[in-house]
Amino acid sequence: MIKAAIGLSFPLRMGQDGYFESNTDTISQIRTNIKNIFLTRPGERRFNNDFGSGLHKFLFEQQDLDISDDIIVSIVQRDVDRYLNGIVVNDIKVLKSENQPDNTTNKIFISIIFTYRQNRSEVEVELNTTNI
């Protein structure tokens, strides 16, 4: 039996039916929605100019000060709370490139661990600055 599609999967790619690949379970769709929030800048979505996160602008502005993990965590928490109902963020981990074992330069890795009201298990979504 074929499951009903809930929404489009991200990144967009062809599905088995010739259309875009889609999510068939709630948790996968929530993960896609979280990525969509942080990959969209405010003003990019037509007819919904407020949608999106200011994280991109904050991370890529030319500035002399060091970006605090607390500021990144507060932006991520604010945007998830604003756009996704029923999501409880349990932890947000920020890992900068100088803390990576392979010494990857100029990258920030953000991991969001959340639970959904109907699913008690924790789920993790990872973002990094190469796709923000």
N, C-alpha and C positions, 0 to 999 in steps of 0.2 A: 504494500500500500504506500502510495506517495504522500508524504507529509505536506501540509499546506505551508506556503512561504509566508514568513512574517515580515521580512524586509530584505533589502539588498545587502549582500556581503561586501566587505571592503578589504582590499582594493577591488574595484570593479573589474570583472573578467567574465568571459563567456561561460555560461552554465551548460549542463548536459542537455538541456532542452532547446538550446540555441539562443536563449535569452541570457540576461545577466544572472550570475550565480546568486542564490539567495539563502538566507538563514531560515532554518526551520525550527529552531528552539529559542526560547526567550533569552537565555544567558549569552548565546552567540550574538544575538541582535543587540543586547545591551553593550557588549564589548565593541561592536561596530559603531554604535551610537556615541560611545565615549571617544573613540578615535575621531569620529566625524566632528564632534565639538571642538577638539583641539587642533584639527587640521583646517578648520574654517575660521577665517578672520572676520571680526565684526564688519559688516558692510558688504561681504561677498555674496551672501544669499539674497537673491531677489525676493522682494515682498516680505522679507523678514530680516531687515538690516541689523537688528540687535543680536541675532543668533551668532554664536561663535565665541572663541576665547581670545582674550588679549595676551595670552601667553607668548604667542609668536612675536608680537611687537616688543614685549618686555625682554625676551631673550635675545633679539637681534638688533635692538637699539644700540647705537654707539654710546658707550658709557664707560666711565673710568672706575666705577665702583664694582666691587665683587658681588655677584648675584647670590643672595642669601637663600639657603634651602627653605627657610621658613616662608619667604615671600612666594616661592614657587608652590609650596604646599598650600598656602592660603588661596592662591589663584586657582589651583586645580580643585580644591574643596569647594570654593565659591561657585565655579562653573558647573561642576557636577550637581551640586544642590539646586542650582538655578534651572537646569534643563532636564534633569532626570528624576522623576518621582519614584519613590519606593527603593531607591538605592541608598545603602548605608556604606559609607567609606570607612573601612576599618583601619587602613594604613596607607600612607603615601610615602614611597621611598624615592629619594633623589640621589643619584650617583653621578658625580662629575667625572670627566675624562681622566683627571689626574689620579683618581682612585681606582681606575680600571687596571686589571692585570696586564692587558696588552698595550697600555699607554696610548690608547686612541685619543687623538687630539681634538679639542673643541667640540666635544659632545656632552650632552646631558641626557641621562637615562632616567625616566620617570616610570615608576611602577605603582599602579593603583590597585589595591586589594579591596574588594567590595563584596557585600552580600546583597541579595535581592530578597524582598520581603517574603516571597513564596519559596525561595530556595535557601536553605540554611547554610550551605557550604560556601566557603570563600572562593572567589575567582579573582584572577590577576590579569590586568591589562598592562602591557608595556608600551611606552612611547619613547622615542629618542629624537634628538634634534635633527637627524637626517630626514625625518618625515614630518616634522612640525612646520 
